[in-house]
Amino acid sequence: MTPKIYIQVGVTALRTPTGKHYPAVPLYVEADKLNESGLAPVEEKMLTGFAGLLIEEYGKKIQAEKGVNGNENQGIV
């Protein structure tokens, strides 16, 4: 029998009648399998997509800074 794999997806906390929080309780989902990276397929897909967005935004920032700092490498041979 293979052990079940659980991934924490968040936390939740109930409130007391006075409005204070009870201790937080982690929320888990059961994963079917893990990849070689140790992540579930859905986690790996989400992380790769997020990394792509970060790279794209960082590239835009670099291009904007080059435009502000001057025209490096334009017309210079």
Buried (B, 14 or more C-beta within 10 A) or exposed (E): EEEEEEBEEEEEEEEEEEEEEEEEEEEEEEBEEBEEEEBBEEBBEEEEEEEEEEEEEEEEEEEEEEEEEEEEEEEEE
